[in-house]
Amino acid sequence: MTSAPLPPLPAVSAVESRLDLIRRAIALPLGPLAFAGLLYSPRGLTVESSRLLAVCAWVLVWWIGEAIPLWATALLAPVLCIALHIAPPKEAFAPFADPILFLFIGSFLLVQAMTVSRLDRRFALSVLAIPGIGATPWRLMLGLGLPTLAVSMWVSDSATTAMMLPIALGVLTSAGASLARSGSAVLPQGFIAGSLLLVAYSSLIGGIGTPVGTPPNLIGMRILKEAGIVIPFFTWMQLAIPIMLTLFACLLVLFRWLHPAGVPRLGELPRFIAGERAELGGWTRGQVYAAGAFVVAVALW
C-alpha cells in the first residue's frame, strides 16, 4: 500500500508576491539608512555602544524585510563589527564555534540520519498503530503530538518539526481520502491545519523537557552556572517534564475545541497505517545505525 498523494501547497497570490517584493525593496535601502542614522546621531553612548546599536538596527531591518537571505544577514553582523572595530575578528566570529551550536549541529545530523533511513516514519507509524490511536480525530491528534513531543525532548524544535510535518501531512491526507471513499463525510481543512499546528506546538513544548531540547535551555543553564548555580540534567527533567506534560494536555484540549473534525471516526485510517508499516518491512541497517547513534547520544547527554 502506498501513501496517498500529498495535497498541493496553496499558491502564493499575486497580491502576496507584490507585497513581498515591496517589503524587500523597502528593507534593502532602509537597513543601511537606519545604520547610518544611529551611527552618527548623538545619544550619550560610548562609541562602541553606538556602533553596535547601528549594526543591530541594520541586521534587524534586513531580517524582518528579508532583503537578502537570512543566513547572509546573520554573517553581516560580525563583518560590520570587525569593520567598525567593535570587536576583533576572533571575538566577532567566536560565537559561531560555541559548543552549544555544535550540539545542535549534531542534533540536526541525527534527525537527517533518521529521515534518510526512514526511522522517523517507523517511529511515528508505530505510535499511530497503537490500537485505537488512529480511530478517531481526537486520538489521531494525540498520536501525532506524542512522538513529536518525545523526539523534541532530545533534538531541536525546528529539526523535529521538519521531520514530523511530512509524516503528519501524509497521514491526514490518507484520513481525508478514506472518508471521501466511504462517502460518509469530508475531513475539514480546519482540522488538518489544526493538526499540523499541533505538531509544531508540540515540538516547542517538548523542547522544555530536557536541557538539550532547545537552545534557550542551554543558554540559561550556562548563565546560571556562571552565577554559581548548577542544575544537573536529571534535576532539570524532574522540574520540566511535569510542566511539559501539563502544557501538552492543555494544547490538546484547546485544539480539540478550536479545530473540530466534525466526524466521529476516521474510516479506514488504521488499515492505511498498518499497510504503511508493512511497506516499511524489517529494520534496515541504516535504521539500526541511526537508532544506535540516537540512543548513544541521549545516554551521553
C-alpha distance (Angstrom), angle and dihedral (degrees) to the residues before:
residue distance angle dihedral
M1 . . .
T2 3.76 . .
S3 3.75 129.5 .
A4 3.76 119.4 -92.7
P5 3.79 112.6 -105.1
L6 3.76 114.1 -92.5
P7 3.78 116.1 -113.0
P8 3.78 114.8 -106.8
L9 3.77 116.4 -99.0
P10 3.78 114.0 -106.6
A11 3.78 111.4 -92.9
V12 3.78 119.1 -115.4
S13 3.78 108.9 -110.6
A14 3.79 122.8 -125.3
V15 3.80 89.6 -112.4
E16 3.81 92.0 53.6
S17 3.80 91.6 48.2
R18 3.80 90.9 50.1
L19 3.81 91.9 48.5
D20 3.82 90.4 50.4
L21 3.80 90.6 52.4
I22 3.81 91.2 48.0
R23 3.81 91.8 48.2
R24 3.79 92.2 51.3
A25 3.80 92.9 44.1
I26 3.81 89.9 53.5
A27 3.79 95.3 43.7
L28 3.81 95.0 49.4
P29 3.84 96.2 68.7
L30 3.82 94.8 24.5
G31 3.81 92.4 66.1
P32 3.82 95.9 59.0
L33 3.83 90.4 39.8
A34 3.81 91.3 54.6
F35 3.80 88.6 46.7
A36 3.81 92.9 51.9
G37 3.80 93.4 43.6
L38 3.79 93.9 53.4
L39 3.78 94.4 38.4
Y40 3.79 95.7 59.7
S41 3.81 102.2 29.6
P42 3.84 115.5 100.5
R43 3.82 113.6 -120.6
G44 3.77 104.5 153.7
L45 3.81 92.3 -101.7
T46 3.78 128.3 130.6
V47 3.79 116.8 -96.1
E48 3.82 92.5 -107.1
S49 3.81 92.8 47.7
S50 3.80 92.0 48.8
R51 3.79 91.8 50.2
L52 3.81 92.7 46.8
L53 3.80 91.0 50.8
A54 3.80 89.5 52.6
V55 3.81 91.4 50.1
C56 3.82 91.1 50.0
A57 3.80 90.8 50.9
W58 3.82 92.6 52.2
V59 3.81 92.9 47.6
L60 3.81 94.3 46.2
V61 3.81 93.0 49.9
W62 3.80 92.0 50.7
W63 3.80 92.4 44.6
I64 3.80 93.0 51.3
G65 3.80 93.9 41.5
E66 3.84 94.5 39.3
A67 3.79 89.0 -138.6
I68 3.81 89.7 161.9
P69 3.84 130.6 5.7
L70 3.81 112.0 -59.1
W71 3.80 94.2 -121.8
A72 3.80 90.7 53.3
T73 3.80 90.3 51.9
A74 3.80 89.4 51.1
L75 3.80 90.0 55.3
L76 3.81 90.3 48.6
A77 3.82 91.7 68.1
P78 3.84 98.8 63.8
V79 3.81 91.2 39.8
L80 3.81 90.8 56.1
C81 3.80 91.0 44.7
I82 3.80 89.7 55.7
A83 3.81 93.9 44.0
L84 3.82 91.8 50.8
H85 3.82 93.1 44.5
I86 3.80 92.3 -118.3
A87 3.79 89.8 132.9
P88 3.80 136.2 -2.8
P89 3.83 117.4 -105.5
K90 3.80 94.8 -101.1
E91 3.79 92.4 54.1
A92 3.79 95.0 40.8
F93 3.80 93.9 54.2
A94 3.81 97.1 33.6
P95 3.85 94.2 94.3
F96 3.81 89.0 61.5
A97 3.81 87.4 66.2
D98 3.80 95.8 44.1
P99 3.84 112.1 138.9
I100 3.80 89.5 -124.1
L101 3.81 89.8 62.3
F102 3.80 91.5 50.8
L103 3.78 88.9 50.7
F104 3.79 90.8 57.1
I105 3.78 93.3 42.1
G106 3.80 85.1 57.8
S107 3.80 91.4 50.1
F108 3.81 90.5 50.7
L109 3.81 89.4 51.6
L110 3.80 90.0 51.3
V111 3.79 91.3 51.2
Q112 3.80 91.1 47.9
A113 3.80 90.2 51.8
M114 3.80 90.5 49.6
T115 3.80 91.1 48.9
V116 3.82 96.4 47.0
S117 3.82 92.2 46.9
R118 3.85 90.5 43.8
L119 3.79 89.7 -124.5
D120 3.80 88.2 133.2
R121 3.81 90.4 58.1
R122 3.79 92.1 47.6
F123 3.80 91.1 51.5
A124 3.80 95.3 47.0
L125 3.81 93.9 45.4
S126 3.81 90.3 48.5
V127 3.79 89.5 58.2
L128 3.81 92.6 44.6
A129 3.81 90.1 49.0
I130 3.80 92.3 62.1
P131 3.83 104.5 118.3
G132 3.78 110.7 -88.6
I133 3.82 97.3 7.2
G134 3.81 96.1 105.3
A135 3.78 96.6 35.4
T136 3.82 99.8 87.0
P137 3.82 133.9 28.6
W138 3.80 92.3 -116.1
R139 3.81 92.4 53.2
L140 3.79 90.9 44.2
M141 3.81 89.3 58.3
L142 3.80 87.9 50.8
G143 3.81 90.8 48.8
L144 3.80 92.1 51.7
G145 3.79 94.8 44.1
L146 3.80 99.8 47.2
P147 3.83 99.4 60.0
T148 3.80 89.4 42.6
L149 3.80 89.7 52.2
A150 3.81 92.3 47.9
V151 3.81 96.3 48.3
S152 3.80 93.7 43.6
M153 3.79 90.2 59.2
W154 3.80 88.3 70.2
V155 3.81 107.6 28.1
S156 3.78 131.7 39.6
D157 3.80 121.6 -73.0
S158 3.80 95.1 -119.5
A159 3.81 93.4 49.3
T160 3.80 91.4 49.1
T161 3.79 92.1 49.1
A162 3.80 91.9 48.9
M163 3.79 89.2 50.6
M164 3.81 98.1 46.4
L165 3.81 103.7 38.3
P166 3.84 96.6 72.3
I167 3.80 90.0 49.1
A168 3.80 92.2 48.4
L169 3.79 91.8 47.0
G170 3.79 91.8 51.4
V171 3.80 92.8 49.0
L172 3.81 92.8 47.2
T173 3.80 91.7 47.8
S174 3.80 90.0 52.0
A175 3.80 90.8 48.4
G176 3.80 90.0 53.4
A177 3.81 91.5 46.4
S178 3.82 92.5 50.8
L179 3.81 90.9 51.5
A180 3.80 90.8 48.0
R181 3.81 91.7 51.1
S182 3.78 92.0 51.0
G183 3.80 89.9 47.8
S184 3.79 90.9 -138.8
A185 3.80 99.8 118.0
V186 3.78 145.8 -36.5
L187 3.78 122.4 -104.4
P188 3.83 105.6 -119.5
Q189 3.79 118.2 -118.9
G190 3.79 87.4 -131.0
F191 3.80 90.9 62.1
I192 3.81 91.6 48.6
A193 3.81 91.5 49.1
G194 3.80 90.9 46.0
S195 3.80 92.3 50.8
L196 3.80 91.6 51.1
L197 3.80 90.1 48.3
L198 3.80 88.0 49.2
V199 3.80 88.9 58.7
A200 3.81 91.2 51.9
Y201 3.80 94.1 47.3
S202 3.82 92.3 43.8
S203 3.78 87.8 55.8
L204 3.80 90.8 53.8
I205 3.80 92.5 47.0
G206 3.81 92.5 46.8
G207 3.80 89.8 56.8
I208 3.79 88.6 68.6
G209 3.80 93.3 64.3
T210 3.81 100.7 76.1
P211 3.81 136.1 20.9
V212 3.82 90.6 -112.4
G213 3.81 94.9 49.7
T214 3.80 96.1 92.7
P215 3.84 135.9 1.3
P216 3.85 96.5 -111.1
N217 3.82 89.5 62.5
L218 3.79 92.9 57.8
I219 3.79 93.3 41.1
G220 3.80 90.4 51.9
M221 3.80 91.9 47.3
R222 3.80 90.8 50.9
I223 3.80 92.1 50.8
L224 3.81 90.3 49.0
K225 3.80 90.4 48.0
E226 3.79 90.9 53.4
A227 3.82 87.1 52.4
G228 3.81 90.1 53.5
I229 3.84 97.3 -100.8
V230 3.81 113.9 121.9
I231 3.82 119.4 -169.7
P232 3.83 113.3 -166.6
F233 3.81 119.3 -138.4
F234 3.81 96.1 -108.6
T235 3.79 92.8 43.6
W236 3.78 88.7 57.4
M237 3.81 90.3 50.2
Q238 3.81 92.5 49.3
L239 3.79 89.9 54.6
A240 3.80 99.0 37.6
I241 3.81 105.6 40.6
P242 3.84 95.3 65.9
I243 3.82 88.5 50.3
M244 3.80 90.4 47.5
L245 3.81 94.0 50.5
T246 3.80 92.6 46.0
L247 3.80 91.7 51.5
F248 3.80 91.2 47.1
A249 3.81 91.6 52.0
C250 3.81 90.4 49.8
L251 3.81 89.3 48.6
L252 3.80 92.3 53.6
V253 3.80 92.5 49.7
L254 3.80 92.3 46.6
F255 3.81 94.7 48.9
R256 3.80 92.4 45.0
W257 3.79 87.4 56.5
L258 3.82 97.2 41.4
H259 3.83 97.9 41.3
P260 3.81 110.3 33.6
A261 3.79 116.8 -178.6
G262 3.78 95.6 -145.1
V263 3.82 91.8 -142.4
P264 3.82 128.3 87.8
R265 3.81 96.9 -143.6
L266 3.80 138.6 20.3
G267 3.76 101.7 -127.6
E268 3.80 115.2 -135.2
L269 3.79 97.6 -6.9
P270 3.85 94.4 118.4
R271 3.82 88.5 55.4
F272 3.80 90.1 49.8
I273 3.81 91.4 51.1
A274 3.81 90.7 48.9
G275 3.80 89.6 51.3
E276 3.80 91.8 49.4
R277 3.80 90.7 52.0
A278 3.79 90.6 49.1
E279 3.80 90.0 50.9
L280 3.81 90.3 55.7
G281 3.81 89.0 60.6
G282 3.77 121.1 -171.8
W283 3.75 126.7 -16.5
T284 3.79 112.8 -71.5
R285 3.79 125.0 -143.9
G286 3.81 90.3 -108.4
Q287 3.80 91.8 53.7
V288 3.80 91.5 49.4
Y289 3.82 91.6 49.8
A290 3.82 92.8 45.6
A291 3.80 91.9 48.6
G292 3.81 90.2 47.2
A293 3.80 92.2 50.5
F294 3.80 90.5 48.5
V295 3.82 93.0 49.8
V296 3.82 92.3 46.9
A297 3.81 91.6 49.1
V298 3.81 92.4 49.6
A299 3.81 91.7 46.7
L300 3.81 92.5 50.4
W301 3.80 91.8 46.8
